[in-house]
Amino acid sequence: MSSASALADEQGRKVFLGGLSYDATEEDLRADFGKFGPLDDVQLPMGDGGKHKGFAFLTYRDAEDAQYAVKKHHQQPYLGREISAKIVVPRNERGGGDSFGGRGGERPGDWTCPSCSASVFGSKSACFKCGEPKPSGGGRGRRDDRDRRDDYDDRRRGDDRRRDRRDDYDDRRRDDYDDRRRDRRDDPDDRRRDDYDDRRRDRRDDDRRRRD
């Protein structure tokens, strides 16, 4: 791999296209994918019989353009076939022997081929790259893991809201109790007792003054 190609991988500027129609040409790719941004390079590897191998690499000048192209074309029809569009992962970050990686394109149900490590659509029963049958139980994509984390976060937020409601209820109960205490202090019976005590004090004061 050239240093320029490795740099494009590191910067997230290279896109892998898989499942291409054999009618697709380099001119088609430049015209249709060049609308997302300037392309520095288009590679459409050729196989036997003069046909390409069904996949291509596009190197964009800007990583944001590459991400936009992936977002618009991953698992969408292109020239009569549903294609895969993924950001190429740097070689030192790939988990298996995958020749292209695939960052940013998985969806629930996608599975990884145990033979060539290609990422395959969940609806496919065999690897589009090497023909390896889908393993029993399929596989889980990284987006499934994100979905599980999102569910966990939602449950935690729900627990927090329930705790907040309980705290509000406890606060209201304490406020009601304090209000009742104040009401009891303001009760008419209490005021009568206070008046009675005042009158007794007044009489005692009058008695003292007469004796003096």
Secondary structure, DSSP 8 states (H G I E B T S, - for coil): --HHHHHHHHTT-EEEEES--TT--HHHHHHHHGGGS-EEEEE--B-GGG-B-SEEEEEESSHHHHHHHHHHHTTEEETTEEEEEEE---GGG-SSS-SS--BS---TT-EE-TTT--EE-TT-SB-TTT--B--TT----HHHHHHHHHHHHHHHHHHHHHHHHHHHHHHHHHHHHHHHHHHHHT-HHHHHHHHHHHHHHHHHHHHHHHH-
